Amino acid sequence: MSNENLTTMIYNGIEVYGGAKRERRARPNATYHEAARDVPVFAETDVLVVGGGPAGTTAAIAAGRIGADVMLVERYNHLGGLSTGGLVLWIDRMTDWTGQRVIAGVARDYLDRLPKEAVMGPLHADWGSRDDATAAYWRQRSAAFKGIVTYSPTIDPEALKTLSMQMTLEQNVRLVFHAWAAMPIVEEGAMRGAIFESKEGRQAILAKVVIDTTGDADLLARAGLSLESDIDAQDIHHTINTAFLLGGVDMERWMSFREEQRDDFSAFMVQGRKALEFFEVPSCSWRNDIALFMGPRLTGYSAVNVEDLSEVEIRSRYLTVGYVDFYRKRAPGFEKAFLMLGAPQIGVRHSRRLMGDNKVTRAQWEEGTVWDDEIGVSTSLSPNFPNISVPYGSLLPQELEGVLGAGRHIACDASSHSFLREIPQCWLTGHAAGVAAGLAAGSALEPRQVQPQMIQRELLRQGAYLSPAIEKALRQRPEEKEAGDSRARLESSGRT
Ligand SMILES: Cc1cc2nc3c(=O)[nH]c(=O)nc-3n(C[C@H](O)[C@H](O)[C@H](O)COP(=O)(O)OP(=O)(O)OC[C@H]3O[C@@H](n4cnc5c(N)ncnc54)[C@H](O)[C@@H]3O)c2cc1C
């Protein structure tokens, strides 16, 4: 496999490989008529969650915690999505710039319950520290940014798989692995389940509420909804690649080389670029003897085009093998390195975003808006901006009832997507979607009709963090007796 069609580009100081110039293969200009048929109903449930990544797993747990009957459909054999199967084991930022933990709730439970040896990150006392030495130590280990220590641990993906399974099963969530949701079931303007494919063929699951946590808004797209896909071309957030782990390394030695032998390190990078055209350094994992490579980042590919996905796999493998060879020969600490694992899931950062009743925008974070229907608070991109209030409306697809979206396809602009797609934020939106779906199903309401304050109270009961202004407003308001107040909700979303 030749590398010659790839060109190296530099976006914001980060190198990416361009694939956009290659020509797509022509496809036959023909269609095949598939006959209509009745499909067996596999199950009926209150809440159907499609996609068991960070958002879907958290949604299922949260809905289960309020007593809903929940089914979770996942195409692979594990939970965690990209955070486990994609080897994205760097959980990038649970704390804000002051060191306050803003991503809490189920997200906090994951980190509190993972075995100690499965997590590498700064102690609570250091979160928010601006001490130069402490920040310099954690910067090398992916847990300090802009000179501030953040709670951004790296975790053992296998331990997170196990814990995710355990926490869903504790809530009696019915897990259906090796099942690919193919089509939504849409009746009278509402999603009421999905048709999925498995070794048993095509079957239907009927549900009161569906949560699309496929990462690519697969069900919303198949339902024919309008979606957004614009992305800043100068940003790495649209790049795709398959990550990999190298075992048998000594990362402490590698980091000393990088920090203390600056000239040798620069020469190493020059040699690497010459040998492989494009070159990247590893990140620390949760262990000293395992290195994480989250590139090489490829640009110009679509995450929802099957031929592009195939080509990204081929190119990623080709580059991976080149990296292993080069690092073994030349990188201190990598002499005995071996390719431990190429990620089972392709690393997609962005594909589609739903169009919601509301959305997070750059203008919002510049103004510091706190939404009345806030369902969580994200850390901001830099200390220049306040925390970002995430509205319930960003989970509600505009044109359809019966369905919520959570995870990396929530409604936001391209700038805000760069941080809302991170694992902690996907935990956050998944948590809220699960609570909202559980409340809706339990009260025979559409998700859009559920009072945001009821969702907020339940989120707080489940340990989530909300802006102080929202907590205060809730304290001053009598507790809602019913989950829904459809008129008020529809008015506040401007849809009356
Ligand atoms: C290379 C790379 C580096 C990254 N770096 C970081 C980082 O350092 N820190 C950080 O916090 N975040 C990082 N991210 C972002 C983060 O990993 C993802 O955005 C996040 O995992 C998205 O979570 P999700 O639940 O929305 O979707 P996913 O994690 O994509 O999970 C979706 C799940 O749905 C399943 N699924 C999809 N379609 C179907 C279907 N039709 N039927 C059944 N199942 C389906 C998939 O198999 C998958 O398990 C990175 C991402 C990539 C790709």
The ligand as an SDF file (V2000), in Angstrom:
LIG
                    3D

 53 58  0  0  0  0  0  0  0  0999 V2000
   -8.8310    9.5570   17.7720 C   0  0  0  0  0  0  0  0  0  0  0  0
   -9.7250   10.2580   18.7420 C   0  0  0  0  0  0  0  0  0  0  0  0
   -9.1750   10.9330   19.8080 C   0  0  0  0  0  0  0  0  0  0  0  0
  -10.0060   11.5050   20.7650 C   0  0  0  0  0  0  0  0  0  0  0  0
   -9.4450   12.0800   21.8340 N   0  0  0  0  0  0  0  0  0  0  0  0
  -10.2180   12.3590   22.9150 C   0  0  0  0  0  0  0  0  0  0  0  0
   -9.6220   12.6490   24.1560 C   0  0  0  0  0  0  0  0  0  0  0  0
   -8.4110   12.6960   24.2770 O   0  0  0  0  0  0  0  0  0  0  0  0
  -10.4320   12.8580   25.2220 N   0  0  0  0  0  0  0  0  0  0  0  0
  -11.7960   12.7990   25.1260 C   0  0  0  0  0  0  0  0  0  0  0  0
  -12.4720   12.9680   26.1420 O   0  0  0  0  0  0  0  0  0  0  0  0
  -12.3990   12.5450   23.9400 N   0  0  0  0  0  0  0  0  0  0  0  0
  -11.6380   12.3060   22.8510 C   0  0  0  0  0  0  0  0  0  0  0  0
  -12.2160   11.9600   21.6600 N   0  0  0  0  0  0  0  0  0  0  0  0
  -13.6770   12.0600   21.4970 C   0  0  0  0  0  0  0  0  0  0  0  0
  -14.4980   10.9330   22.1080 C   0  0  0  0  0  0  0  0  0  0  0  0
  -13.7870    9.7330   22.1480 O   0  0  0  0  0  0  0  0  0  0  0  0
  -15.7990   10.6790   21.3440 C   0  0  0  0  0  0  0  0  0  0  0  0
  -16.3400   11.8460   20.8130 O   0  0  0  0  0  0  0  0  0  0  0  0
  -16.8210   10.0370   22.2870 C   0  0  0  0  0  0  0  0  0  0  0  0
  -16.3970    8.7310   22.5900 O   0  0  0  0  0  0  0  0  0  0  0  0
  -18.1840    9.9840   21.6410 C   0  0  0  0  0  0  0  0  0  0  0  0
  -19.0660    9.2700   22.4700 O   0  0  0  0  0  0  0  0  0  0  0  0
  -20.4810    8.8010   21.8990 P   0  0  0  0  0  0  0  0  0  0  0  0
  -21.1180    7.9670   22.9480 O   0  0  0  0  0  0  0  0  0  0  0  0
  -21.2150    9.9650   21.3900 O   0  0  0  0  0  0  0  0  0  0  0  0
  -20.1200    7.9460   20.6050 O   0  0  0  0  0  0  0  0  0  0  0  0
  -19.1130    6.6390   20.3570 P   0  0  0  0  0  0  0  0  0  0  0  0
  -18.0630    6.6610   21.3890 O   0  0  0  0  0  0  0  0  0  0  0  0
  -18.7970    6.7490   18.9540 O   0  0  0  0  0  0  0  0  0  0  0  0
  -20.1080    5.4670   20.6510 O   0  0  0  0  0  0  0  0  0  0  0  0
  -21.1550    5.1320   19.7660 C   0  0  0  0  0  0  0  0  0  0  0  0
  -21.4950    3.6660   19.9340 C   0  0  0  0  0  0  0  0  0  0  0  0
  -22.6200    3.3670   19.1470 O   0  0  0  0  0  0  0  0  0  0  0  0
  -22.4020    2.1600   18.4260 C   0  0  0  0  0  0  0  0  0  0  0  0
  -23.1830    2.2580   17.1840 N   0  0  0  0  0  0  0  0  0  0  0  0
  -23.0220    3.1760   16.2080 C   0  0  0  0  0  0  0  0  0  0  0  0
  -23.9330    2.9920   15.2450 N   0  0  0  0  0  0  0  0  0  0  0  0
  -24.6830    1.9310   15.6270 C   0  0  0  0  0  0  0  0  0  0  0  0
  -25.8060    1.2660   15.0560 C   0  0  0  0  0  0  0  0  0  0  0  0
  -26.3490    1.7050   13.9040 N   0  0  0  0  0  0  0  0  0  0  0  0
  -26.3370    0.2040   15.7130 N   0  0  0  0  0  0  0  0  0  0  0  0
  -25.7900   -0.2350   16.8890 C   0  0  0  0  0  0  0  0  0  0  0  0
  -24.7400    0.3660   17.4800 N   0  0  0  0  0  0  0  0  0  0  0  0
  -24.2060    1.4530   16.8620 C   0  0  0  0  0  0  0  0  0  0  0  0
  -20.9120    2.1230   18.1840 C   0  0  0  0  0  0  0  0  0  0  0  0
  -20.4660    0.8120   17.9590 O   0  0  0  0  0  0  0  0  0  0  0  0
  -20.3680    2.7380   19.4780 C   0  0  0  0  0  0  0  0  0  0  0  0
  -20.1250    1.7610   20.4630 O   0  0  0  0  0  0  0  0  0  0  0  0
  -11.4160   11.4310   20.6340 C   0  0  0  0  0  0  0  0  0  0  0  0
  -11.9740   10.7960   19.5420 C   0  0  0  0  0  0  0  0  0  0  0  0
  -11.1330   10.2130   18.5980 C   0  0  0  0  0  0  0  0  0  0  0  0
  -11.7620    9.5120   17.4500 C   0  0  0  0  0  0  0  0  0  0  0  0
  1  2  1  0
  2  3  1  0
  2 52  2  0
  3  4  2  0
  4  5  1  0
  4 50  1  0
  5  6  2  0
  6  7  1  0
  6 13  1  0
  7  8  2  0
  7  9  1  0
  9 10  1  0
 10 11  2  0
 10 12  1  0
 12 13  2  0
 13 14  1  0
 14 15  1  0
 14 50  1  0
 15 16  1  0
 16 17  1  0
 16 18  1  0
 18 19  1  0
 18 20  1  0
 20 21  1  0
 20 22  1  0
 22 23  1  0
 23 24  1  0
 24 25  2  0
 24 26  1  0
 24 27  1  0
 27 28  1  0
 28 29  2  0
 28 30  1  0
 28 31  1  0
 31 32  1  0
 32 33  1  0
 33 34  1  0
 33 48  1  0
 34 35  1  0
 35 36  1  0
 35 46  1  0
 36 37  1  0
 36 45  1  0
 37 38  2  0
 38 39  1  0
 39 40  1  0
 39 45  2  0
 40 41  1  0
 40 42  2  0
 42 43  1  0
 43 44  2  0
 44 45  1  0
 46 47  1  0
 46 48  1  0
 48 49  1  0
 50 51  2  0
 51 52  1  0
 52 53  1  0
M  END
$$$$
